[in-house]
Amino acid sequence: MLSPSLEDYLEEIYNLDQKKEKIRIRDIATKLGVSPPSVVKALKKLHDESYIIYQKYKKIKLTEKGKKMGKSLVNRNDILQEFLIIIDSRCDPEKEAEAMEHYLSPSTVKTFENLSAFLKDNKDILEKFKKYNKSD
């Protein structure tokens, strides 16, 4: 089980990998707002847990386990952002999803995904909710 912090590192590594970009320590540090030594420490832990292959001065590579988990983390974040947008939450969906994602169970995230799909399929209910929600 990864800590929320390590999940953030793995998610960012996965995003860079999907963009076919070289995965560099400084890019991860900049994106996550941490120091390069913090990134190296996290990379070593992710390597020890078999999510990545990391050797000093060598290319950082995701393992199959890392790709699977990274995809799951990105998907979870996408589901939460989509839900927040659909319900017209008055927040920054990216920041809010980041704050929520590490503390929700997979079943709760799945419920948000199902509710989003339900609301998209039932626009009349979604509009009633939005009208109700603006009355406060």
C-alpha positions as CSV (number, residue, x, y, z in Angstrom):
1,M,0.0,0.0,0.0
2,L,1.4,3.3,-1.1
3,S,1.3,6.4,1.1
4,P,-0.6,9.4,-0.4
5,S,2.8,11.1,-1.1
6,L,4.1,8.1,-3.0
7,E,0.8,7.9,-4.9
8,D,1.4,11.5,-6.1
9,Y,4.9,10.6,-7.3
10,L,3.8,7.5,-9.1
11,E,0.8,9.4,-10.7
12,E,3.2,12.1,-12.0
13,I,5.7,9.5,-13.3
14,Y,2.8,7.8,-15.1
15,N,1.6,11.0,-16.6
16,L,5.1,11.8,-17.9
17,D,5.4,8.3,-19.3
18,Q,2.1,8.6,-21.1
19,K,3.2,11.8,-22.7
20,K,6.3,9.9,-23.9
21,E,8.4,12.5,-22.1
22,K,11.7,11.7,-20.5
23,I,11.0,11.2,-16.8
24,R,13.4,13.6,-15.0
25,I,13.8,14.3,-11.3
26,R,13.6,18.0,-11.7
27,D,10.3,17.8,-13.7
28,I,8.8,15.7,-11.0
29,A,10.1,18.1,-8.3
30,T,8.7,21.1,-10.1
31,K,5.3,19.6,-10.7
32,L,4.9,18.4,-7.1
33,G,6.5,21.4,-5.5
34,V,9.2,19.4,-3.7
35,S,13.0,19.3,-3.7
36,P,15.0,17.0,-6.0
37,P,16.3,15.1,-3.0
38,S,12.7,14.4,-1.9
39,V,12.1,13.0,-5.4
40,V,15.1,10.7,-5.2
41,K,14.0,9.4,-1.9
42,A,10.5,8.7,-3.3
43,L,12.0,7.0,-6.4
44,K,14.0,4.7,-4.2
45,K,10.9,3.7,-2.3
46,L,8.9,3.2,-5.5
47,H,11.8,1.1,-6.8
48,D,11.9,-1.0,-3.7
49,E,8.2,-1.6,-4.0
50,S,8.7,-2.7,-7.7
51,Y,6.6,0.2,-9.2
52,I,9.6,1.6,-11.1
53,I,13.1,0.8,-12.1
54,Y,15.4,3.5,-10.8
55,Q,19.1,3.6,-10.9
56,K,21.1,6.8,-10.4
57,Y,21.9,8.5,-13.7
58,K,19.8,6.0,-15.7
59,K,16.4,6.3,-17.3
60,I,13.4,6.0,-14.9
61,K,11.1,3.3,-16.1
62,L,7.7,2.1,-14.9
63,T,7.2,-1.6,-14.3
64,E,4.0,-3.3,-15.3
65,K,2.9,-3.0,-11.7
66,G,3.7,0.7,-11.8
67,K,1.8,1.2,-15.1
68,K,-1.2,-0.5,-13.7
69,M,-1.2,1.4,-10.5
70,G,-0.4,4.7,-12.2
71,K,-3.3,4.2,-14.6
72,S,-5.6,3.5,-11.6
73,L,-4.4,6.6,-9.8
74,V,-5.0,8.9,-12.8
75,N,-8.4,7.3,-13.4
76,R,-9.4,7.9,-9.8
77,N,-8.4,11.6,-10.1
78,D,-10.3,11.9,-13.4
79,I,-13.5,10.4,-11.9
80,L,-13.4,12.8,-9.0
81,Q,-12.7,15.9,-11.1
82,E,-15.5,14.9,-13.5
83,F,-17.9,14.4,-10.6
84,L,-17.1,17.9,-9.2
85,I,-17.6,19.4,-12.6
86,I,-20.9,17.6,-13.2
87,I,-22.4,18.8,-9.9
88,D,-21.2,22.3,-10.6
89,S,-19.2,22.4,-7.4
90,R,-17.8,25.9,-6.8
91,C,-14.2,24.9,-6.5
92,D,-11.1,24.2,-8.5
93,P,-11.8,20.6,-9.5
94,E,-8.1,19.7,-9.9
95,K,-7.2,20.9,-6.4
96,E,-10.3,19.5,-4.8
97,A,-9.9,16.1,-6.4
98,E,-6.2,16.0,-5.2
99,A,-7.4,16.8,-1.7
100,M,-10.0,14.0,-1.8
101,E,-8.4,11.2,-3.7
102,H,-6.2,9.7,-1.1
103,Y,-8.9,9.4,1.6
104,L,-11.7,7.8,-0.3
105,S,-12.2,4.1,-0.6
106,P,-12.3,2.5,-4.1
107,S,-16.0,1.8,-3.5
108,T,-16.7,5.4,-2.8
109,V,-14.9,6.5,-5.9
110,K,-16.8,3.9,-7.9
111,T,-20.1,5.3,-6.5
112,F,-19.0,8.8,-7.6
113,E,-18.3,7.4,-11.1
114,N,-21.8,5.7,-11.2
115,L,-23.5,8.9,-9.9
116,S,-21.7,11.0,-12.6
117,A,-22.9,8.6,-15.3
118,F,-26.5,8.6,-13.8
119,L,-26.6,12.4,-13.7
120,K,-25.3,12.6,-17.3
121,D,-28.0,10.1,-18.4
122,N,-30.7,12.0,-16.5
123,K,-30.2,15.6,-17.3
124,D,-33.5,16.6,-15.9
125,I,-32.4,15.4,-12.4
126,L,-29.0,17.1,-12.8
127,E,-30.7,20.4,-13.7
128,K,-33.1,20.1,-10.7
129,F,-30.1,19.4,-8.5
130,K,-28.1,22.4,-9.9
131,K,-31.1,24.7,-9.3
132,Y,-31.6,23.3,-5.8
133,N,-27.9,23.7,-5.1
134,K,-27.9,27.4,-6.2
135,S,-30.6,28.2,-3.7
136,D,-28.3,28.1,-0.7
